[in-house]
Amino acid sequence: MPDPILTVFVIDDDEDIRKSLQRALEKRGYAVESHASAASFLAGFDPRRAGCLVLDYGMPDMNGLELQSHLNQRGATIPVIFITGHGGVPESVQAIKAGALDFLEKPFRQGDLVERIETAFAIARDRLARDEQARRQRARFERLTAREQEIVARMIDRPSEISSKELAAALGISPRTVDHHRARILEKMNVKSVAELIALAGK
């Protein structure tokens, strides 16, 4: 189903196709942003905006594969659905190898495109959820004091040497102080055990 957080970016130099796709997708409830060229899209591209690209292969100046390559070099993870009126098998294979979701030849059924968009949105939602989990995890680590972060780093780097006695000897503090820090770390990180903390840090 359409998601108000996600955007379908339609990039096609053919004005009729671009406007037709935008109207059809907006009728289905999608948020759509259209561009006549790769340069126009890149000028306003914000990698924090999630969604998918419906990208024409055969555009002048910078074609679809070149734009896909450019986005990959920038580390952008937005799913790409290629549409083309004259792309061949080598181009489609290259696009898929570079991470494209699919390569649809014009004219295509609107339902086929919507199906691909929904798949792309599922991927985008999963990435958003993982990014949010990572953000929350970073925020929890940032609440630790410098000494607590030092203890966590030691436990993660040397999981076989995490007894209070071993940590105290390594850090030049008393085992009792280590126990106090450990309790505070578990509370701040919202975990019940050191094993859970190490598992969380490894995600």
C-alpha positions as YAML, in Angstrom:
chain: A
units: angstrom
residues:
- id: 1
  name: MET
  ca: [0.00, 0.00, 0.00]
- id: 2
  name: PRO
  ca: [1.14, 3.60, -0.53]
- id: 3
  name: ASP
  ca: [3.15, 5.00, 2.37]
- id: 4
  name: PRO
  ca: [3.16, 8.78, 3.05]
- id: 5
  name: ILE
  ca: [6.77, 8.54, 4.28]
- id: 6
  name: LEU
  ca: [7.96, 7.02, 1.01]
- id: 7
  name: THR
  ca: [8.26, 8.73, -2.39]
- id: 8
  name: VAL
  ca: [8.24, 7.36, -5.92]
- id: 9
  name: PHE
  ca: [10.81, 9.36, -7.92]
- id: 10
  name: VAL
  ca: [9.93, 9.17, -11.62]
- id: 11
  name: ILE
  ca: [12.86, 10.12, -13.87]
- id: 12
  name: ASP
  ca: [12.12, 10.14, -17.60]
- id: 13
  name: ASP
  ca: [12.94, 12.65, -20.34]
- id: 14
  name: ASP
  ca: [9.69, 11.81, -22.18]
- id: 15
  name: GLU
  ca: [7.23, 14.38, -20.83]
- id: 16
  name: ASP
  ca: [4.11, 12.43, -21.83]
- id: 17
  name: ILE
  ca: [5.27, 9.23, -20.12]
- id: 18
  name: ARG
  ca: [6.53, 11.13, -17.08]
- id: 19
  name: LYS
  ca: [3.24, 12.99, -16.56]
- id: 20
  name: SER
  ca: [1.15, 9.91, -17.29]
- id: 21
  name: LEU
  ca: [3.05, 7.86, -14.72]
- id: 22
  name: GLN
  ca: [2.82, 10.61, -12.13]
- id: 23
  name: ARG
  ca: [-0.95, 10.98, -12.57]
- id: 24
  name: ALA
  ca: [-1.54, 7.22, -12.47]
- id: 25
  name: LEU
  ca: [0.57, 6.68, -9.37]
- id: 26
  name: GLU
  ca: [-0.86, 9.69, -7.53]
- id: 27
  name: LYS
  ca: [-4.37, 8.35, -8.24]
- id: 28
  name: ARG
  ca: [-3.31, 5.19, -6.42]
- id: 29
  name: GLY
  ca: [-2.24, 7.27, -3.43]
- id: 30
  name: TYR
  ca: [1.52, 7.39, -3.94]
- id: 31
  name: ALA
  ca: [3.63, 10.46, -3.21]
- id: 32
  name: VAL
  ca: [5.36, 11.14, -6.53]
- id: 33
  name: GLU
  ca: [8.17, 13.48, -7.54]
- id: 34
  name: SER
  ca: [9.08, 13.61, -11.22]
- id: 35
  name: HIS
  ca: [12.20, 14.78, -13.05]
- id: 36
  name: ALA
  ca: [13.02, 15.19, -16.74]
- id: 37
  name: SER
  ca: [16.69, 14.31, -16.31]
- id: 38
  name: ALA
  ca: [19.22, 12.66, -14.03]
- id: 39
  name: ALA
  ca: [20.80, 16.06, -13.38]
- id: 40
  name: SER
  ca: [17.47, 17.50, -12.20]
- id: 41
  name: PHE
  ca: [16.99, 14.57, -9.82]
- id: 42
  name: LEU
  ca: [20.53, 14.79, -8.43]
- id: 43
  name: ALA
  ca: [20.26, 18.53, -7.88]
- id: 44
  name: GLY
  ca: [17.63, 18.00, -5.21]
- id: 45
  name: PHE
  ca: [18.43, 14.47, -4.08]
- id: 46
  name: ASP
  ca: [18.52, 13.90, -0.34]
- id: 47
  name: PRO
  ca: [19.63, 10.34, 0.52]
- id: 48
  name: ARG
  ca: [17.59, 10.56, 3.74]
- id: 49
  name: ARG
  ca: [14.37, 10.59, 1.67]
- id: 50
  name: ALA
  ca: [13.23, 7.01, 1.32]
- id: 51
  name: GLY
  ca: [11.24, 5.43, -1.49]
- id: 52
  name: CYS
  ca: [12.23, 4.16, -4.93]
- id: 53
  name: LEU
  ca: [13.29, 5.33, -8.37]
- id: 54
  name: VAL
  ca: [11.28, 4.59, -11.50]
- id: 55
  name: LEU
  ca: [14.13, 5.33, -13.86]
- id: 56
  name: ASP
  ca: [14.17, 5.56, -17.64]
- id: 57
  name: TYR
  ca: [17.20, 3.85, -19.14]
- id: 58
  name: GLY
  ca: [17.67, 5.84, -22.36]
- id: 59
  name: MET
  ca: [18.03, 9.48, -21.29]
- id: 60
  name: PRO
  ca: [20.47, 11.96, -22.89]
- id: 61
  name: ASP
  ca: [23.54, 13.34, -21.08]
- id: 62
  name: MET
  ca: [23.37, 10.88, -18.17]
- id: 63
  name: ASN
  ca: [21.44, 7.69, -18.88]
- id: 64
  name: GLY
  ca: [19.76, 5.51, -16.27]
- id: 65
  name: LEU
  ca: [22.69, 3.12, -15.80]
- id: 66
  name: GLU
  ca: [25.05, 6.05, -15.31]
- id: 67
  name: LEU
  ca: [22.73, 7.56, -12.70]
- id: 68
  name: GLN
  ca: [22.48, 4.20, -10.94]
- id: 69
  name: SER
  ca: [26.28, 3.94, -10.92]
- id: 70
  name: HIS
  ca: [26.57, 7.49, -9.56]
- id: 71
  name: LEU
  ca: [24.13, 6.73, -6.73]
- id: 72
  name: ASN
  ca: [25.96, 3.49, -5.88]
- id: 73
  name: GLN
  ca: [29.24, 5.41, -5.66]
- id: 74
  name: ARG
  ca: [27.58, 7.80, -3.21]
- id: 75
  name: GLY
  ca: [26.39, 4.89, -1.11]
- id: 76
  name: ALA
  ca: [22.72, 5.61, -1.80]
- id: 77
  name: THR
  ca: [20.57, 2.55, -1.11]
- id: 78
  name: ILE
  ca: [17.30, 3.66, -2.72]
- id: 79
  name: PRO
  ca: [15.74, 0.79, -4.78]
- id: 80
  name: VAL
  ca: [15.73, 1.31, -8.56]
- id: 81
  name: ILE
  ca: [13.14, 0.09, -11.08]
- id: 82
  name: PHE
  ca: [14.26, 0.63, -14.68]
- id: 83
  name: ILE
  ca: [11.79, 1.36, -17.46]
- id: 84
  name: THR
  ca: [12.95, 1.41, -21.08]
- id: 85
  name: GLY
  ca: [11.74, 1.54, -24.63]
- id: 86
  name: HIS
  ca: [14.98, 0.35, -26.21]
- id: 87
  name: GLY
  ca: [17.15, -1.38, -23.65]
- id: 88
  name: GLY
  ca: [18.44, -4.84, -24.46]
- id: 89
  name: VAL
  ca: [19.45, -7.90, -22.50]
- id: 90
  name: PRO
  ca: [23.04, -6.70, -21.76]
- id: 91
  name: GLU
  ca: [21.71, -3.45, -20.29]
- id: 92
  name: SER
  ca: [19.13, -5.22, -18.14]
- id: 93
  name: VAL
  ca: [21.73, -7.69, -16.86]
- id: 94
  name: GLN
  ca: [24.08, -4.82, -16.03]
- id: 95
  name: ALA
  ca: [21.31, -2.96, -14.20]
- id: 96
  name: ILE
  ca: [20.30, -6.00, -12.13]
- id: 97
  name: LYS
  ca: [23.92, -6.79, -11.29]
- id: 98
  name: ALA
  ca: [24.30, -3.21, -10.05]
- id: 99
  name: GLY
  ca: [21.35, -3.73, -7.70]
- id: 100
  name: ALA
  ca: [18.28, -2.72, -9.72]
- id: 101
  name: LEU
  ca: [15.04, -4.32, -8.61]
- id: 102
  name: ASP
  ca: [13.76, -4.92, -12.14]
- id: 103
  name: PHE
  ca: [13.98, -3.79, -15.77]
- id: 104
  name: LEU
  ca: [10.54, -3.23, -17.36]
- id: 105
  name: GLU
  ca: [10.19, -2.72, -21.10]
- id: 106
  name: LYS
  ca: [7.74, -0.10, -22.40]
- id: 107
  name: PRO
  ca: [4.87, -0.48, -22.83]
- id: 108
  name: PHE
  ca: [4.34, -2.28, -19.52]
- id: 109
  name: ARG
  ca: [1.23, -3.01, -17.48]
- id: 110
  name: GLN
  ca: [0.62, -0.46, -14.77]
- id: 111
  name: GLY
  ca: [-0.08, -3.31, -12.38]
- id: 112
  name: ASP
  ca: [3.40, -4.74, -13.01]
- id: 113
  name: LEU
  ca: [4.99, -1.41, -12.11]
- id: 114
  name: VAL
  ca: [2.87, -1.07, -8.97]
- id: 115
  name: GLU
  ca: [3.89, -4.58, -7.93]
- id: 116
  name: ARG
  ca: [7.58, -3.62, -8.28]
- id: 117
  name: ILE
  ca: [7.01, -0.36, -6.38]
- id: 118
  name: GLU
  ca: [5.43, -2.27, -3.50]
- id: 119
  name: THR
  ca: [8.42, -4.62, -3.42]
- id: 120
  name: ALA
  ca: [10.74, -1.59, -3.43]
- id: 121
  name: PHE
  ca: [8.75, 0.03, -0.62]
- id: 122
  name: ALA
  ca: [9.02, -3.15, 1.47]
- id: 123
  name: ILE
  ca: [12.80, -2.97, 1.03]
- id: 124
  name: ALA
  ca: [12.79, 0.75, 1.90]
- id: 125
  name: ARG
  ca: [10.69, 0.17, 5.04]
- id: 126
  name: ASP
  ca: [13.07, -2.56, 6.18]
- id: 127
  name: ARG
  ca: [16.05, -0.25, 5.68]
- id: 128
  name: LEU
  ca: [14.29, 2.54, 7.58]
- id: 129
  name: ALA
  ca: [13.57, 0.15, 10.47]
- id: 130
  name: ARG
  ca: [17.20, -1.01, 10.56]
- id: 131
  name: ASP
  ca: [18.46, 2.59, 10.39]
- id: 132
  name: GLU
  ca: [16.18, 3.55, 13.29]
- id: 133
  name: GLN
  ca: [17.37, 0.57, 15.33]
- id: 134
  name: ALA
  ca: [20.99, 1.59, 14.68]
- id: 135
  name: ARG
  ca: [20.20, 5.20, 15.64]
- id: 136
  name: ARG
  ca: [18.65, 4.11, 18.93]
- id: 137
  name: GLN
  ca: [21.59, 1.85, 19.62]
- id: 138
  name: ARG
  ca: [24.05, 4.70, 19.00]
- id: 139
  name: ALA
  ca: [22.00, 6.97, 21.27]
- id: 140
  name: ARG
  ca: [22.19, 4.42, 24.07]
- id: 141
  name: PHE
  ca: [25.96, 4.08, 23.70]
- id: 142
  name: GLU
  ca: [26.30, 7.87, 23.72]
- id: 143
  name: ARG
  ca: [24.62, 7.98, 27.15]
- id: 144
  name: LEU
  ca: [27.55, 6.07, 28.63]
- id: 145
  name: THR
  ca: [30.35, 7.93, 30.39]
- id: 146
  name: ALA
  ca: [33.88, 7.80, 28.99]
- id: 147
  name: ARG
  ca: [34.84, 5.13, 31.56]
- id: 148
  name: GLU
  ca: [31.71, 3.10, 30.82]
- id: 149
  name: GLN
  ca: [32.45, 3.25, 27.08]
- id: 150
  name: GLU
  ca: [35.99, 2.09, 27.82]
- id: 151
  name: ILE
  ca: [34.67, -0.90, 29.78]
- id: 152
  name: VAL
  ca: [32.17, -1.78, 27.02]
- id: 153
  name: ALA
  ca: [34.91, -1.56, 24.36]
- id: 154
  name: ARG
  ca: [37.12, -3.86, 26.46]
- id: 155
  name: MET
  ca: [34.31, -6.40, 26.91]
- id: 156
  name: ILE
  ca: [33.53, -6.39, 23.17]
- id: 157
  name: ASP
  ca: [37.18, -6.67, 22.11]
- id: 158
  name: ARG
  ca: [38.02, -9.41, 24.65]
- id: 159
  name: PRO
  ca: [34.83, -11.30, 25.50]
- id: 160
  name: SER
  ca: [36.86, -14.08, 27.16]
- id: 161
  name: GLU
  ca: [38.30, -11.59, 29.68]
- id: 162
  name: ILE
  ca: [35.24, -9.84, 31.11]
- id: 163
  name: SER
  ca: [35.27, -10.85, 34.77]
- id: 164
  name: SER
  ca: [35.34, -7.95, 37.21]
- id: 165
  name: LYS
  ca: [38.81, -9.02, 38.35]
- id: 166
  name: GLU
  ca: [40.19, -9.14, 34.79]
- id: 167
  name: LEU
  ca: [38.63, -5.80, 33.81]
- id: 168
  name: ALA
  ca: [39.85, -4.17, 37.03]
- id: 169
  name: ALA
  ca: [43.43, -5.34, 36.41]
- id: 170
  name: ALA
  ca: [43.35, -4.14, 32.80]
- id: 171
  name: LEU
  ca: [41.90, -0.72, 33.65]
- id: 172
  name: GLY
  ca: [43.71, -0.09, 36.94]
- id: 173
  name: ILE
  ca: [40.56, 0.16, 39.07]
- id: 174
  name: SER
  ca: [39.00, -2.02, 41.77]
- id: 175
  name: PRO
  ca: [36.69, -4.98, 40.98]
- id: 176
  name: ARG
  ca: [34.01, -3.28, 43.08]
- id: 177
  name: THR
  ca: [34.21, -0.19, 40.87]
- id: 178
  name: VAL
  ca: [33.92, -2.42, 37.79]
- id: 179
  name: ASP
  ca: [30.79, -4.02, 39.28]
- id: 180
  name: HIS
  ca: [29.27, -0.56, 39.80]
- id: 181
  name: HIS
  ca: [30.07, 0.51, 36.23]
- id: 182
  name: ARG
  ca: [28.77, -2.78, 34.84]
- id: 183
  name: ALA
  ca: [25.42, -2.35, 36.60]
- id: 184
  name: ARG
  ca: [25.07, 1.21, 35.26]
- id: 185
  name: ILE
  ca: [26.02, 0.08, 31.74]
- id: 186
  name: LEU
  ca: [23.37, -2.66, 31.69]
- id: 187
  name: GLU
  ca: [20.77, -0.22, 32.99]
- id: 188
  name: LYS
  ca: [21.59, 2.47, 30.43]
- id: 189
  name: MET
  ca: [21.77, 0.01, 27.55]
- id: 190
  name: ASN
  ca: [18.50, -1.63, 28.66]
- id: 191
  name: VAL
  ca: [19.96, -5.16, 28.61]
- id: 192
  name: LYS
  ca: [19.95, -7.85, 31.29]
- id: 193
  name: SER
  ca: [23.38, -9.42, 30.79]
- id: 194
  name: VAL
  ca: [26.87, -8.80, 29.44]
- id: 195
  name: ALA
  ca: [26.21, -11.47, 26.78]
- id: 196
  name: GLU
  ca: [23.18, -9.50, 25.59]
- id: 197
  name: LEU
  ca: [25.25, -6.31, 25.56]
- id: 198
  name: ILE
  ca: [27.97, -7.91, 23.42]
- id: 199
  name: ALA
  ca: [25.35, -9.31, 21.04]
- id: 200
  name: LEU
  ca: [23.75, -5.84, 20.77]
- id: 201
  name: ALA
  ca: [27.10, -4.22, 20.01]
- id: 202
  name: GLY
  ca: [27.78, -6.76, 17.28]
- id: 203
  name: LYS
  ca: [24.61, -5.90, 15.31]
...
